[in-house]
Amino acid sequence: MRIAISTDHGGFELKKALVDYIRSLGYDLVDYGTDSEASVDYPDFVLKVGKAIQDQEAEKGIVICGSGVGVCIASNKMKGVYAAICHDIYSAAQGVEHDNMNVLCLGGRVIGVELGKALVKAFLEARFVGHDAGNERHLRRTNKVRNIEEEEMN
């Protein structure tokens, strides 16, 4: 599976630790920057990950800023990007399993490296269950979200 990752300056240190970790798990990772702690605008880096998702160049994305809030808001402005800020393992997995989340948003100034690794692992290993017998309600709900997206983003 190909994963896209990016950060602004506020998440740079966490991203550095996660890049090697994600690769050690066997994932193909594309790093869209930033490459330092110099101040940059997070929407520019969110856009790169969102485009990778939209163009099917990556199946999942990870975006990081200081709090995780800015990258989450910006990510959800992109059609076909379903992003959530997660600072607990349950949400990182359940967001994929029930809500078909494809972008994990993290706060580099909120969580530490070890929790970041656990969140990423839970997110990357989770699979959407909406097509499984007995879980059709999740597919129905995500389809309703897509309908809202179609109506509101056009």
Secondary structure, DSSP 8 states (H G I E B T S, - for coil): -EEEEEE-GGGHHHHHHHHHHHHHTT-EEEE----SSS---HHHHHHHHHHHHHTTS-SEEEEEESSSHHHHHHHTTSTT--EEE--SHHHHHHHHHHH---EEEEETTTS-HHHHHHHHHHHHH----TTSTT-HHHHHHHHHHHHHHHHH--
